[in-house]
């Protein structure tokens, strides 16, 4: 404890030492009647979540002050615009220093320069690595190169997000991908252990890494309507069913199960049972479908099943796997032509999958039946997620 006669000196020292409740202190120092000020000095790092969020979003300090003023911070606290600006600048300087640690969360966990509570430290990491779905959707399919980083102005303009924020998100995706691409095992768990992010955020990054690792085609015009949540849902289904589930240094979450993909070729036997398959599906769906959809099913079943089974028989080729979502979209065009509703499409895939399992060629071959179920569990999910009625 120390008494300062010089108020300006007290204020400067308070700012340098990052005193807690600095807004209140500044208001007190502004009081003309006060001649003595008690100052407690601490190196505890104060983080204002609201100001940190503005910094994360890529707003300049000036923009942040304007936003806070518009929200009525001055009226709520009695602080002048000058004091708000000073406080924002203090925080922005601190966050710029912390950013060097946030790009490597391990260092943030171990460093001693900033005294930060564990809960606050977790909040800093989580917020720093969060991303906007619209921005990430624009980045999918692009190489994480220096050239593309320089061209983020277009992404910023299209999404309405500040360029600084787009660059942070680009850099974070690149950093996460480089860190975990060569680590065997679960992508999600590797991301969590390397970056200390939550399960939910780790799952999002896992989908991005998976898309990049398999190099799925994502930029075709036919796929423009797919949002990032739709990509994430499809990737989670594929990772759960079509990748290796074995453990060991030679197995990766980003590697497709080659034996399973080769076995899919055997499903062509279902084309020889088309009439039986159709009969079972139609009997099952007649009470469920709209009359219009049922008539479409009865007339075009051969087209539907032919496209689906042909897709299964070609996925062992890497070229066809990369174009998986383009092929999904082409198959969905058949249903769009028939003006199917999303609900009826869901009913169709449920029945189409289960009825095939009743055919003797699958019922008497447990291995092939299991292969069919794994295939359709992904196809059904992705088709319904991707489908947008005309």
C-alpha positions in Angstrom: 0.0 0.0 0.0 1.3 3.4 -0.9 -0.2 6.9 -1.0 0.3 8.9 -4.2 -0.1 12.7 -4.2 0.3 12.8 -7.9 -2.9 11.4 -9.4 -1.4 11.1 -12.9 1.4 9.0 -11.6 -1.0 6.8 -9.8 -3.1 6.3 -13.0 -0.1 5.5 -15.1 1.2 2.9 -12.6 -2.3 1.4 -12.3 -2.5 0.9 -16.1 1.0 -0.6 -16.3 0.3 -3.1 -13.6 -3.1 -4.1 -15.0 -5.0 -3.5 -11.7 -8.3 -5.4 -11.3 -11.4 -3.2 -11.5 -9.4 -0.6 -13.3 -12.6 1.0 -14.6 -13.7 1.8 -11.1 -10.2 3.0 -10.2 -10.2 5.4 -13.2 -13.6 6.8 -12.2 -12.3 7.4 -8.7 -9.1 9.1 -10.0 -11.4 11.4 -12.1 -13.0 12.8 -8.9 -11.7 16.3 -8.4 -12.4 16.1 -4.6 -10.0 13.2 -4.1 -6.4 14.2 -3.0 -5.1 10.9 -1.9 -5.5 7.5 -3.6 -4.7 4.1 -2.2 -3.3 1.8 -4.9 -3.0 -2.0 -4.7 -0.4 -3.4 -7.1 -0.9 -6.8 -8.6 0.2 -8.7 -11.7 -3.1 -10.5 -12.1 -4.2 -10.4 -15.7 -7.7 -9.0 -16.1 -9.6 -10.2 -19.1 -12.9 -8.5 -20.1 -14.9 -11.2 -22.1 -16.8 -8.5 -24.1 -13.7 -6.6 -25.2 -11.9 -9.9 -25.9 -14.7 -11.0 -28.1 -14.5 -7.7 -30.1 -10.7 -8.3 -30.5 -11.3 -11.9 -31.6 -13.8 -10.7 -34.2 -11.2 -8.5 -35.7 -12.5 -5.1 -34.7 -10.0 -2.3 -34.3 -9.7 -0.6 -30.9 -11.6 2.4 -32.4 -14.4 0.2 -33.7 -14.6 -1.6 -30.3 -15.0 1.7 -28.5 -17.8 2.8 -30.8 -19.6 -0.5 -30.3 -19.3 -0.4 -26.6 -20.5 3.2 -26.5 -23.4 2.3 -28.7 -24.3 -0.4 -26.2 -24.5 2.3 -23.5 -21.4 1.4 -21.5 -20.7 5.0 -20.7 -24.2 5.5 -19.3 -24.0 2.3 -17.3 -20.7 3.1 -15.7 -20.6 6.9 -15.8 -17.3 6.6 -17.7 -16.4 9.1 -20.4 -15.6 8.1 -23.9 -12.0 8.9 -23.3 -11.8 6.5 -20.3 -13.5 3.7 -22.3 -11.0 4.2 -25.1 -8.1 4.0 -22.7 -9.5 0.8 -21.1 -10.0 -0.8 -24.5 -6.5 0.1 -25.6 -5.1 -1.5 -22.4 -7.0 -4.7 -23.1 -6.0 -4.8 -26.7 -2.3 -4.4 -25.8 -2.7 -7.3 -23.4 -4.5 -9.5 -25.9 -1.8 -8.8 -28.5 0.8 -10.1 -26.1 -1.3 -13.1 -25.2 -1.8 -14.0 -28.9 1.8 -15.2 -29.1 0.9 -17.8 -26.4 -2.6 -18.6 -27.8 -1.1 -19.9 -31.1 0.6 -22.6 -29.0 -1.7 -23.4 -26.1 0.9 -25.6 -24.4 3.0 -22.4 -23.8 0.0 -20.6 -22.4 -0.5 -23.5 -19.9 3.1 -23.4 -18.8 4.0 -19.6 -18.9 4.4 -17.5 -15.8 4.4 -14.0 -17.3 0.6 -13.7 -17.0 -1.3 -14.9 -14.0 -4.6 -16.2 -15.4 -7.2 -18.3 -13.7 -7.7 -21.8 -15.3 -11.3 -21.0 -16.2 -10.3 -17.7 -17.9 -7.4 -19.4 -19.6 -9.8 -22.0 -21.1 -12.1 -19.2 -22.2 -9.2 -17.5 -24.0 -8.3 -20.6 -25.9 -11.8 -21.6 -26.8 -12.7 -18.1 -28.1 -9.4 -17.8 -30.0 -10.0 -21.0 -31.8 -13.7 -20.6 -32.5 -14.6 -19.9 -36.1 -17.5 -18.6 -38.2 -19.3 -21.3 -40.2 -19.7 -19.0 -43.2 -15.9 -18.2 -43.2 -14.9 -21.9 -42.9 -17.4 -22.8 -45.7 -15.5 -20.5 -48.0 -12.2 -22.0 -47.0 -13.2 -25.6 -47.6 -11.4 -27.1 -50.5 -8.8 -24.4 -50.7 -5.1 -25.1 -50.1 -3.8 -23.7 -46.8 -1.1 -21.8 -48.7 0.4 -18.3 -48.3 -1.1 -17.3 -51.6 -4.6 -18.2 -50.4 -4.0 -16.4 -47.2 -3.3 -13.2 -49.1 -6.5 -13.6 -51.0 -8.8 -13.6 -48.0 -10.1 -10.2 -48.9 -12.7 -11.9 -51.0 -13.7 -14.2 -48.2 -14.0 -11.2 -45.9 -16.2 -9.3 -48.4 -18.4 -12.3 -49.1 -19.0 -13.2 -45.4 -19.0 -9.7 -44.0 -16.3 -10.7 -41.4 -13.3 -8.4 -40.8 -10.2 -9.4 -42.7 -8.2 -9.8 -39.5 -10.8 -12.4 -38.2 -10.6 -14.3 -41.5 -6.8 -14.5 -41.2 -7.0 -15.7 -37.6 -9.4 -18.5 -38.7 -7.3 -19.4 -41.7 -4.2 -19.6 -39.6 -5.9 -21.7 -36.9 -7.2 -24.2 -39.4 -3.8 -24.5 -40.9 -2.1 -24.9 -37.5 -4.5 -27.6 -36.3 -4.2 -29.5 -39.6 -0.4 -29.4 -39.6 -0.3 -30.5 -36.0 -2.6 -33.6 -36.2 -2.4 -34.8 -39.8 0.5 -37.2 -39.1 -0.6 -38.3 -35.6 -2.3 -41.7 -35.6 -5.5 -42.4 -33.7 -8.6 -40.2 -33.1 -8.5 -36.8 -34.8 -10.8 -35.4 -32.2 -8.8 -36.6 -29.3 -5.5 -35.5 -30.9 -6.9 -32.0 -31.4 -8.2 -31.8 -27.8 -4.9 -32.9 -26.3 -2.9 -30.5 -28.5 -5.0 -27.4 -28.3 -7.1 -27.8 -25.1 -10.4 -27.0 -26.8 -13.8 -28.4 -25.9 -15.3 -31.6 -27.4 -17.7 -29.6 -29.6 -15.0 -27.4 -31.1 -12.6 -30.4 -31.5 -15.3 -32.2 -33.5 -15.7 -29.3 -35.8 -12.0 -29.1 -36.5 -11.9 -32.9 -36.9 -14.4 -32.6 -39.8 -12.3 -29.9 -41.4 -9.1 -32.0 -41.1 -11.0 -35.0 -42.5 -12.3 -33.1 -45.5 -8.8 -31.8 -46.3 -7.1 -35.2 -45.8 -9.4 -37.1 -48.1 -9.5 -34.1 -50.5 -13.2 -34.3 -51.1 -14.5 -32.0 -53.8 -16.3 -29.2 -52.1 -16.2 -26.3 -54.5 -18.5 -27.5 -57.3 -21.5 -25.3 -58.0 -23.8 -28.2 -57.2 -22.5 -28.2 -53.7 -22.7 -24.4 -53.0 -25.9 -24.8 -50.9 -24.1 -27.1 -48.4 -23.4 -25.2 -45.2 -20.5 -26.1 -42.9 -22.9 -27.8 -40.4 -24.1 -30.0 -43.3 -20.5 -30.9 -44.2 -19.7 -31.6 -40.5 -22.7 -34.0 -40.2 -21.7 -35.9 -43.3 -18.1 -36.2 -42.3 -19.0 -37.4 -38.9 -21.1 -40.2 -40.4 -18.3 -41.2 -42.8 -15.7 -41.2 -40.1 -17.9 -43.3 -37.8 -18.6 -45.9 -40.5 -16.1 -46.0 -43.3 -12.7 -45.4 -41.6 -10.4 -47.8 -39.8 -11.5 -48.6 -36.3 -8.3 -50.4 -35.3 -5.8 -48.9 -32.9 -2.1 -48.7 -33.4 0.6 -46.4 -34.9 -0.3 -47.4 -38.4 -4.0 -46.5 -38.3 -5.4 -43.0 -38.8 -8.9 -41.5 -38.4 -8.4 -39.9 -41.7 -7.8 -43.1 -43.6 -10.7 -44.9 -45.3 -11.1 -48.7 -44.6 -9.8 -50.0 -48.0 -11.1 -53.6 -47.3 -14.6 -52.3 -46.7 -14.5 -50.1 -49.9 -13.4 -53.1 -52.0 -16.2 -55.3 -50.4 -18.8 -52.7 -51.6 -18.3 -54.0 -55.1 -20.1 -57.2 -54.1 -23.3 -55.2 -53.5 -23.9 -55.2 -57.3 -25.7 -58.5 -56.6 -28.6 -56.4 -55.5 -29.2 -55.2 -59.0 -30.2 -58.8 -59.9 -32.8 -58.7 -57.1 -34.2 -55.4 -58.2 -37.8 -56.5 -58.6 -37.9 -58.3 -55.2 -36.3 -55.2 -53.6 -38.8 -52.9 -55.2 -41.8 -54.9 -54.2 -40.7 -54.9 -50.5 -39.9 -51.2 -50.5 -43.3 -50.3 -52.2 -45.3 -52.5 -49.8 -43.5 -50.8 -46.8 -43.8 -47.3 -48.1 -47.3 -47.2 -49.6 -49.0 -46.3 -46.3 -46.3 -43.7 -45.5 -45.6 -41.7 -48.7 -47.6 -39.0 -50.3 -49.4 -40.3 -53.4 -47.1 -38.2 -55.6 -43.9 -39.6 -54.1 -45.3 -43.2 -54.2 -46.0 -42.9 -57.9 -42.5 -41.5 -58.5 -41.0 -44.4 -56.6 -43.0 -47.0 -58.5 -42.0 -45.5 -61.8 -38.4 -44.7 -61.1 -37.1 -47.3 -58.6 -34.7 -48.8 -61.2 -33.0 -45.4 -61.7 -32.7 -44.8 -57.9 -31.3 -48.2 -57.0 -29.1 -48.3 -60.1 -27.4 -45.0 -59.2 -27.0 -46.0 -55.5 -25.5 -49.4 -56.2 -23.2 -48.1 -58.9 -21.9 -45.5 -56.5 -21.1 -48.3 -54.0 -19.2 -50.3 -56.6 -16.9 -47.4 -57.5 -15.9 -45.9 -54.1 -12.7 -48.1 -53.9 -11.2 -45.7 -56.5 -9.7 -42.6 -54.9 -11.0 -40.4 -57.7 -14.6 -41.5 -57.1 -14.2 -41.1 -53.4 -13.1 -37.5 -53.8 -16.2 -36.9 -55.9 -18.5 -38.6 -53.4 -20.6 -35.5 -52.6 -20.9 -34.6 -56.2 -22.2 -38.1 -56.9 -24.6 -37.7 -54.0 -25.9 -34.5 -55.5 -26.4 -36.1 -58.9 -28.5 -38.9 -57.3 -30.5 -36.4 -55.4 -31.3 -34.6 -58.7 -33.4 -37.7 -59.5 -35.5 -37.1 -56.4 -35.7 -33.4 -57.0 -37.1 -34.1 -60.5 -39.8 -36.1 -58.8 -40.5 -33.3 -56.3 -39.9 -35.5 -53.3 -40.3 -33.9 -49.9 -37.5 -34.2 -47.3 -39.7 -36.3 -45.1 -40.6 -38.8 -47.9 -36.9 -39.0 -48.9 -36.0 -40.0 -45.3 -38.8 -42.7 -45.3 -37.5 -44.0 -48.6 -33.9 -44.5 -47.4 -35.1 -46.1 -44.2 -37.2 -48.6 -46.1 -34.7 -49.0 -49.0 -31.9 -50.0 -46.6 -34.0 -52.3 -44.3 -35.8 -54.1 -47.1 -32.6 -55.0 -48.9 -31.5 -56.8 -45.7 -34.5 -59.1 -46.0 -33.4 -60.4 -49.4 -31.8 -63.8 -49.3 -28.5 -62.6 -50.9 -27.9 -60.4 -47.8 -29.8 -62.4 -45.2 -27.7 -65.5 -45.8 -24.4 -63.5 -45.9 -23.8 -61.7 -42.6 -20.6 -60.1 -43.8 -22.2 -58.6 -47.0 -25.3 -57.5 -45.0 -23.0 -55.7 -42.5 -21.2 -54.0 -45.4 -24.6 -52.9 -46.8 -25.7 -51.5 -43.5 -22.5 -49.5 -43.1 -22.8 -48.2 -46.6 -26.4 -47.1 -46.3 -26.0 -45.6 -42.8 -23.8 -43.0 -44.4 -25.7 -42.6 -47.7 -29.0 -42.2 -45.9 -27.6 -39.5 -43.6 -25.8 -37.5 -46.2 -28.6 -37.7 -48.8 -31.1 -36.3 -46.4 -28.8 -33.6 -45.0 -27.9 -32.5 -48.5 -31.4 -32.6 -49.9 -33.2 -29.4 -50.7 -36.5 -29.8 -52.4 -37.1 -27.8 -55.6 
